Amino acid sequence: MLHIAGMALESQMAKNPAPAPPTISTHIYEIRPRADKHGIDLISDVLPYSPLWYAGPNAISNAISFAKFNSGSHDAVIRVTMQRAT
């Protein structure tokens, strides 16, 4: 009798495998110069109105501060891409 119950449990587990472990959400942001050379853009797929435009002497630090605040309790990657002056 125990053997039959074990077989039933195995067949039920085959139909319903164990749920996948939870994934950790990571927000990815990119800060890069605007094409028109007037400020920078903060780009991310988690922003509802992406990209965000920043200008002025504190543009990069303001964009980084916003990305850190907006990521909340999620892990975040902030990539800063700057072009070389030519």
Buried (B, 14 or more C-beta within 10 A) or exposed (E): EEEEEEEEEEEEEEEEEEEEEEEEEEBBBBBBBBEEEEBBBBBBEBBEEEBBEBEEEEBBEBBBEBBEEBBEEEEBEBEEEEEEEE
